[in-house]
Amino acid sequence: MIATLARIVGPDNVDASPAARVTYSVDGTVGYRGAPAAIVFPGSGQEVARVLKAAAEHGWPVVARGGGTSLAAGAVPPEGAIVLSAARLTHGPDINPAELEAACGAGVTTGELQSRAAALDLFYPPDPSSQSVTMLGGNAATNAGGAHALKYGVTRDYVSALEVALASGEIIRVERGTGTEPLLDLFIGSEGTLGIVTELRLRLLPAPPDARTVAAHFETVHAAAGATLTILNAGLVPARLEFMDAVAICAVQAARDRGLAGVRAVLLVEFDGRPEIVDADIDRAAGLLGPVAIRLIVPRTPAEEAAAWEPRRAITASLARLKPGKLGEDICVPRTAFPDAIAAIERLAAEMDLEIALFGHAGDGTIHPNIVFDPDDPAEVRRVHEAMAGIARIGIELGGVLSGEHGLGLVKKDFVPLMYDQATIARMRELKRQFDPVGVLNPDAMWPAPA
């Protein structure tokens, strides 16, 4: 394997050292570890395609890896696999302001595209919280979203074209507005199981001229959940509408005092657009939230804006203050079912004797229930996995889906039969066989073992 890979990408771009194999055995998901045989760093789409062709000929499994930020174990490789890194696919972003588009290699980070676009008064809305590390190829593979999804949509809404390497060794280009558009949408969200994205052409928007936030603190998470519906039912469309519950607040307060002592839930509501419209929206939102919140904060300066958002950004890192392990779900439910989902997950946490931090994108119904636990306590680990299945059922029973933005990976693949019947799953498996007859592309992800 190593000799073959070295002939394709050069010996300096293959790493089978023990240190590399340990490093690339995990992603951002606690409790999942693979056993790769080698890590390969192609420098072009052609090299990616040649690696895939060799892998298919020899039956070597391949897992594509961007920034390694998956929270669904989507980049955890099976034993003996090749980890194909996008780290050298960094050409671009080449921004065309007149066309409002950017051409990027799959290894360009989301944050780099956003900062380059901002320098030209342009805006790339999809904003996963790991944007400084996560790569655009991985964003397409998982259809990544983020806090701006309510107003602006997710990655799928900004992909104009993809270059994709297939297990056959071919490279295809699929594009919106052409006969290949249905294929484009197949690859987005397929988690590297049908092909590997090597290049993207992405749509940009003019940057909003102004953005302002109102932060509301509540005595209960149920009051905050109800307030989200109040905002949306009033016809307001925030650019971002984020929430965090008491467990999440406890974690960020344990890391350092952020002025949230005694607060049981937080809503952050941001509006963007022309200054006069933003000011009017802020006033309306404050008028709606004031009677039900225990504290209302309307930042007046950029520093105050940053301070209002900082606790929300600090949640993931701060959860280790509660327990050393965490496993994160990301169900998405209809926004009208958001309060019911919160209540159901709280009941589940009490029944299972677990701490579950609830936060996420309240505006589009995406909830990130993060279960904190001790990985060295087998009984607690068992309850965590039972709770994960329970959270999946709650999402589906309320008319939602298994994943809002993280993907299925290894973590949620066994819940797929809760969402789809066996006939539908069989058709999807048949589609994968058309693209990957040998079954070498991320073979353990997304789909449960056949019934």
C-alpha positions in Angstrom: 0.0 0.0 0.0 2.6 2.5 1.1 4.8 1.9 -2.0 1.8 2.4 -4.3 0.7 5.6 -2.6 4.3 6.9 -2.7 4.4 6.4 -6.5 1.2 8.5 -6.8 1.9 11.4 -4.5 5.6 11.1 -3.7 7.2 9.5 -0.7 7.2 12.8 1.3 3.4 12.9 1.1 2.7 9.5 2.7 3.0 9.0 6.4 2.7 5.6 8.0 4.6 6.5 11.2 3.2 5.3 14.5 2.7 9.0 15.6 0.7 9.8 12.4 -1.4 6.7 12.7 -2.4 7.6 16.2 -3.0 11.2 15.4 -5.3 10.4 12.4 -7.1 7.6 14.2 -9.5 10.1 15.8 -11.5 13.2 14.9 -13.4 15.6 17.2 -15.7 12.8 18.5 -15.0 11.5 22.0 -14.9 7.7 22.4 -14.3 6.7 18.8 -10.9 5.5 17.6 -9.8 3.8 14.3 -6.7 2.1 13.1 -5.4 3.6 9.8 -2.5 2.0 7.9 -1.3 5.2 6.3 -2.1 8.9 5.8 -1.8 10.3 2.2 -1.6 13.9 1.2 -2.5 14.4 -2.4 -1.7 17.7 -4.1 -4.3 17.7 -6.8 -7.6 16.2 -7.9 -5.8 13.9 -10.3 -3.7 12.5 -7.5 -6.9 12.0 -5.4 -8.5 10.1 -8.2 -5.4 7.9 -8.7 -5.3 7.0 -5.0 -9.0 6.0 -5.1 -8.5 3.9 -8.2 -5.6 2.0 -6.5 -7.7 1.6 -3.4 -10.6 0.1 -5.3 -8.3 -2.2 -7.2 -6.8 -3.6 -4.0 -9.8 -3.3 -1.7 -8.2 -0.7 0.6 -10.8 1.4 2.6 -10.4 5.2 2.2 -11.7 7.8 4.6 -11.4 11.5 3.5 -10.4 14.0 6.1 -10.6 17.7 6.2 -10.0 19.5 9.5 -10.9 16.5 11.6 -13.6 18.4 13.4 -16.4 15.8 12.8 -18.6 15.3 15.9 -20.2 12.2 14.4 -17.0 10.1 14.0 -17.3 10.7 10.3 -13.5 10.9 9.8 -12.6 7.9 12.1 -11.0 5.3 9.8 -11.6 1.6 9.9 -8.7 -0.8 10.6 -6.1 -0.8 7.8 -7.6 2.2 6.0 -6.0 5.0 4.1 -6.8 8.4 5.5 -6.8 10.8 2.6 -6.1 14.3 3.8 -7.2 17.5 2.0 -4.5 19.5 3.7 -2.6 20.1 0.4 -5.7 20.9 -1.7 -5.4 24.6 -0.7 -5.5 26.5 -4.0 -7.6 29.6 -3.8 -9.9 31.0 -2.7 -10.0 32.7 -6.1 -12.8 35.3 -5.6 -14.6 36.8 -8.6 -16.4 39.9 -7.1 -18.3 40.5 -10.3 -19.8 37.0 -10.3 -20.1 36.8 -6.5 -18.3 33.4 -6.6 -15.2 31.8 -5.2 -13.2 28.8 -6.5 -11.6 26.9 -3.7 -9.6 23.7 -3.2 -11.2 21.3 -0.7 -8.5 22.0 1.8 -9.3 25.7 2.1 -10.7 26.5 5.6 -14.1 28.0 5.9 -12.6 30.9 8.0 -10.1 31.7 5.3 -12.8 32.0 2.7 -14.9 34.2 5.0 -12.0 36.5 5.8 -10.9 36.8 2.2 -14.5 37.6 1.2 -15.0 40.1 4.0 -11.9 42.0 2.8 -13.9 42.6 -0.5 -17.1 43.5 1.4 -18.5 40.0 0.5 -20.1 37.4 2.8 -20.0 33.6 2.9 -22.8 32.7 5.3 -22.3 29.0 6.3 -20.5 29.2 9.6 -19.8 26.0 11.5 -18.4 26.8 14.9 -15.1 25.1 13.9 -14.8 27.5 10.9 -11.1 28.4 11.7 -10.1 24.7 11.2 -12.9 23.0 9.3 -12.3 22.6 5.5 -14.7 23.4 2.7 -14.5 19.9 1.2 -15.7 18.5 4.6 -18.4 21.2 4.7 -19.8 20.0 1.4 -19.5 16.3 2.5 -21.7 17.0 5.6 -23.8 19.9 4.3 -22.5 22.0 7.2 -24.7 24.7 8.5 -24.2 27.0 11.5 -25.8 29.9 13.2 -26.7 31.8 10.0 -28.8 28.9 8.7 -32.2 30.4 9.7 -31.8 33.4 7.4 -29.2 32.4 4.9 -29.3 28.6 4.6 -26.6 25.9 4.7 -23.7 24.8 2.5 -26.0 23.3 -0.1 -27.4 26.7 -0.8 -24.0 28.1 -1.8 -22.4 25.3 -3.9 -22.4 26.3 -7.5 -20.2 23.5 -8.7 -18.0 20.6 -7.5 -15.1 18.6 -8.8 -15.4 15.1 -7.4 -13.0 12.1 -7.6 -14.6 8.7 -7.9 -13.5 5.2 -6.9 -13.2 4.4 -10.6 -10.3 6.9 -10.9 -12.4 9.3 -12.9 -13.0 13.0 -12.1 -16.4 14.5 -12.7 -17.6 18.1 -12.6 -21.2 18.7 -11.5 -22.8 22.1 -11.7 -26.0 24.0 -10.9 -28.2 24.9 -13.8 -27.0 22.0 -15.9 -28.1 18.4 -16.4 -25.6 17.4 -13.7 -27.4 19.3 -10.9 -29.1 16.2 -9.4 -25.6 14.6 -9.0 -24.4 17.8 -7.3 -27.0 17.4 -4.7 -26.2 13.7 -4.2 -22.6 14.4 -3.3 -23.4 17.2 -0.9 -24.1 15.5 2.5 -22.9 12.1 1.3 -20.0 12.1 3.9 -17.4 10.8 1.4 -19.3 7.6 0.7 -19.9 8.3 -3.0 -16.9 10.3 -4.0 -14.4 12.8 -2.6 -14.8 16.5 -3.3 -11.5 18.0 -4.5 -12.6 21.5 -5.6 -15.7 23.8 -5.1 -17.2 26.8 -6.7 -19.2 28.7 -4.0 -21.7 31.5 -4.1 -21.0 34.7 -2.2 -23.3 37.5 -1.1 -22.7 41.3 -0.6 -21.8 41.8 3.1 -24.6 43.2 5.2 -23.8 46.8 6.1 -24.8 46.5 9.8 -25.4 43.8 12.4 -26.6 44.2 16.0 -27.6 41.8 18.8 -30.0 41.6 21.7 -29.2 39.2 24.5 -32.0 37.9 26.8 -31.5 36.0 30.0 -34.2 33.8 31.4 -35.2 31.9 34.6 -36.0 28.7 32.7 -35.0 27.2 29.4 -38.8 26.7 28.7 -39.2 30.5 28.8 -36.4 30.9 26.4 -37.8 28.2 24.1 -41.2 29.9 24.1 -39.5 33.3 23.3 -38.0 31.9 20.1 -41.5 31.2 18.8 -42.6 34.7 19.9 -39.8 36.3 17.9 -40.4 34.2 14.7 -44.2 34.4 14.9 -43.9 38.2 15.0 -42.5 38.0 11.5 -38.9 38.9 12.5 -36.1 37.0 10.7 -32.9 37.1 12.7 -29.6 36.5 11.0 -28.8 34.4 14.1 -31.0 33.1 16.9 -28.9 31.1 19.4 -29.8 29.6 22.8 -28.0 27.9 25.7 -29.5 26.1 28.7 -28.5 25.9 32.4 -26.0 23.1 32.0 -24.2 24.9 29.2 -24.2 28.1 31.3 -22.8 26.2 34.3 -19.9 24.9 32.1 -18.9 28.4 30.8 -19.2 29.9 34.2 -17.0 27.1 35.6 -14.4 28.0 33.1 -14.5 31.7 34.2 -17.1 34.2 35.4 -19.1 35.5 32.4 -21.7 37.3 34.4 -24.3 34.6 34.0 -24.7 33.5 37.7 -28.3 32.7 38.4 -29.2 32.6 34.7 -30.9 29.4 33.5 -31.1 30.1 29.8 -29.8 32.7 27.3 -31.1 33.7 23.9 -28.9 35.7 21.5 -30.7 37.4 18.6 -28.8 39.1 15.9 -30.3 41.1 13.0 -28.3 42.3 10.0 -29.0 44.6 7.0 -29.4 48.3 6.5 -28.9 50.2 9.8 -32.3 51.7 10.0 -34.0 48.3 9.5 -31.6 46.6 12.0 -32.4 49.3 14.6 -36.1 48.8 14.1 -35.8 45.0 14.4 -33.7 45.3 17.6 -36.4 47.6 19.1 -39.2 45.2 18.2 -37.3 42.2 19.5 -36.4 43.9 22.8 -40.1 44.8 23.2 -41.1 41.2 22.8 -38.4 39.7 25.0 -38.4 42.3 27.8 -41.6 41.2 29.5 -40.5 37.5 29.7 -36.8 37.8 30.3 -35.1 38.6 33.6 -32.4 40.7 32.0 -32.0 42.3 28.5 -28.7 43.4 27.1 -28.5 45.5 23.9 -24.8 46.0 23.1 -23.8 49.4 21.8 -20.2 48.8 20.7 -18.3 46.0 18.9 -16.6 45.1 22.1 -20.0 44.7 23.9 -21.2 42.6 20.9 -18.2 40.3 21.2 -18.8 40.0 24.9 -22.4 39.0 24.4 -21.5 36.2 22.0 -18.4 34.9 23.8 -20.2 32.5 26.2 -22.0 30.8 23.3 -18.7 30.3 21.5 -17.1 28.9 24.7 -19.6 26.1 25.3 -17.9 23.2 23.6 -14.5 23.9 25.2 -16.0 24.6 28.6 -18.0 21.3 28.9 -14.8 19.5 30.0 -15.2 21.5 33.2 -18.1 19.3 34.1 -16.8 15.9 33.0 -13.9 14.7 30.9 -16.0 13.2 28.1 -18.8 14.4 25.9 -20.9 13.1 23.1 -22.9 15.5 21.0 -26.2 15.0 19.1 -27.6 17.5 16.6 -31.2 16.7 16.0 -33.2 19.2 14.0 -37.0 19.6 14.6 -39.7 21.9 13.2 -39.3 25.2 14.9 -42.8 24.9 16.4 -41.7 21.6 18.1 -38.6 23.3 19.6 -40.0 23.8 23.1 -41.4 20.2 23.1 -38.0 18.8 22.1 -36.2 20.7 24.9 -38.7 19.4 27.5 -38.5 15.8 26.2 -34.7 15.8 26.3 -34.7 17.2 29.9 -37.0 14.4 31.0 -34.7 11.9 29.3 -31.7 13.3 31.1 -33.4 13.0 34.5 -34.5 9.4 33.7 -31.0 8.3 32.6 -29.3 10.2 35.4 -27.1 12.2 33.0 -26.1 15.8 32.5 -27.1 17.0 29.0 -26.1 20.5 27.9 -28.6 21.9 25.4 -27.6 24.7 23.0 -27.9 25.4 19.3 -29.6 27.3 16.6 -33.1 27.9 17.9 -34.2 29.7 14.8 -34.1 26.7 12.5 -34.8 24.0 15.2 -31.3 22.6 15.4 -30.5 21.4 19.0 -27.1 20.2 20.1 -27.7 18.0 23.1 -24.2 17.3 24.5 -24.0 14.5 27.0 -21.1 14.9 29.5 -19.8 11.8 31.1 -16.8 9.9 32.5 -15.3 7.6 29.8 -13.9 5.4 32.5 -17.3 4.6 34.0 -18.7 1.7 31.9 -22.2 2.0 33.4 -22.3 5.7 32.5 -21.0 5.1 29.0 -23.8 2.6 28.5 -26.4 5.1 29.6 -24.9 7.7 27.3 -25.4 5.5 24.2 -28.9 4.6 25.3 -29.6 8.3 25.7 -28.3 9.0 22.2 -30.8 6.6 20.8 -33.5 8.3 22.9 -32.6 11.7 21.6 -32.8 10.4 18.0 -36.3 9.0 18.7 -37.4 12.3 20.2 -36.3 14.2 17.1 -38.0 11.8 14.7 -41.2 11.6 16.7 -41.5 15.4 16.7 -41.2 15.5 12.9 -37.5 16.2 12.7 -34.4 14.5 11.4 -31.4 12.7 12.8 -28.9 15.4 12.0 -29.1 19.1 11.5 -25.5 19.6 10.4 -23.0 17.1 11.9 -23.9 14.2 9.6 -24.4 10.6 10.6 -20.9 9.2 10.6 -20.4 6.2 12.9 -22.3 7.8 15.8 -25.8 7.9 14.3 -25.7 5.3 11.6 -27.5 2.7 13.7 -30.4 5.1 14.1 -31.1 5.3 10.4 -33.8 2.6 10.5 -35.7 4.8 12.9 -35.9 7.4 10.1 -36.3 5.3 6.9 -37.9 2.0 6.0 -35.8 -0.9 4.8 -36.9 -0.5 1.2 -35.7 3.1 1.2 -32.4 2.2 2.8 -31.9 -0.6 0.2 -32.4 1.9 -2.6 -29.8 4.2 -1.0 -27.3 1.3 -0.6 -27.9 0.5 -4.3 -27.0 4.0 -5.2 -23.8 3.8 -3.3 -22.9 0.6 -5.2 -23.2 2.4 -8.4 -20.5 4.9 -7.4 -18.4 2.6 -5.2 -18.9 -1.0 -6.4 -16.1 -2.4 -4.1 -17.3 -0.4 -1.1 -14.0 1.3 -0.2 -15.2 4.9 0.3 -15.8 5.5 4.1 -17.3 2.1 4.3 -18.4 2.1 7.9 -20.1 5.5 7.9 -23.8 6.5 7.5 -25.4 3.1 6.9 -26.2 0.4 9.5 -25.5 -3.2 8.9 -28.1 -4.8 6.6 -31.1 -6.1 8.4 
